[in-house]
Amino acid sequence: MKVHLIFGFLGSGKTTLIRQFLTAQPDLSRTAVIVNEFGDVGIDGAIMEGNNISIIELNSGCLCCNLKGPMLDAIDEIESSKQVDTLVIESSGLAEPIDTLEALTDPKLQSRIEIGPIVTVVSLPHFEKLCEFLGDFYTEQIRNADTIILNKVDLIDAEESRKLRDLVRLQNNEADLLIAHNCDVDLYTLFSMNHRKINDFVTQVEGLKRSSPTHAEHAHEHMDSIVVENSKKIMRKDLEHWLSSLPNDLYRIKGFLNLDGQHTLLQYSMGQCDLTPNKNANNYQIVFIGKHLDRTTITRSYELLGANSN
């Protein structure tokens, strides 16, 4: 079974990338996805579901620590329940890449899996700010990648794009760089061509370097996750005003809402908001992720949206 690993910070475009990969496949009966989300409610699984695709959601934690065991159990479940040729694993965005990769060197997997390239998605316009906010945790996702997708280049001009590409290259001068808007890259070709024997993968992981050999805590230990449900009809102008009032330490909002009477997927990150009509989801739950969030204030303010709507 071929295993493909997708890393990238919250809001970089991982889910969009995987959706496009799945959409391009004529037959998904032999493909499966493991989705790891930091929050208590899975959103990405609802976005990807359908089309005969097997999806296992691992929520409320990260693959790099408390979900290592469940990830290996999920791989066993996928193998035993149906014949799968391709498994895509989407990290939570807060997972430490080295710890996640080490879990896949488990001896019981060595004869059963083939590892594809380690792919990291970078939101290029936010690269410098995230380096400043997150430090080594963020840059390790870049340093340990085989392929780096520099996403959202349409949000910056050509000169800024070149400057940021050079800065990314300083973090990793060996990885393939793919420039993208909305993650429009040919993952099928990438995944088909770039595989390695499990022994090579184990050797590579053993050779990976942490930013600090004494690093004992994970960056997400300082992150909060809040789930809020609001089924009232929310007007776009009220939503936009509310988003503009959010604190800077709120890195990611993702979920479903009733926007102007239409079921809509909201994806918000670093000041950028995407709203997409979505018919698949069956709830109106939103997940908030950030540092030291004021749970009461965020919950109450979001629940008040749409209070004056019929």
Sequence and secondary structure as in RCSB ss.txt:
>XXXX:A:sequence
MKVHLIFGFLGSGKTTLIRQFLTAQPDLSRTAVIVNEFGDVGIDGAIMEGNNISIIELNSGCLCCNLKGPMLDAI
DEIESSKQVDTLVIESSGLAEPIDTLEALTDPKLQSRIEIGPIVTVVSLPHFEKLCEFLGDFYTEQIRNADTIIL
NKVDLIDAEESRKLRDLVRLQNNEADLLIAHNCDVDLYTLFSMNHRKINDFVTQVEGLKRSSPTHAEHAHEHMDS
IVVENSKKIMRKDLEHWLSSLPNDLYRIKGFLNLDGQHTLLQYSMGQCDLTPNKNANNYQIVFIGKHLDRTTITR
SYELLGANSN
>XXXX:A:secstr
 EEEEEEE TTSSHHHHHHHHHHT S  TTEEEEEE SSSS  HHHHH  TT EEEEE SS TTTTTHHHHHHHH
HHHHHHS  SEEEEE  SS  HHHHHHHTT GGGTTT EEEEEEEEEEGGGHHHHHHHHTHHHHHHHHT SEEEE
E GGGS HHHHHHHHHHHHHH SSSEEEE STT   HHHHHHH  B HHHHHHHHHH   S TT  S GGGGEEE
EEEE  SEE HHHHHHHHHTS TTEEEEEEEEEETTEEEEEEEETTEEEEEE SS    EEEEEEES  HHHHHH
HHHHTTTT  
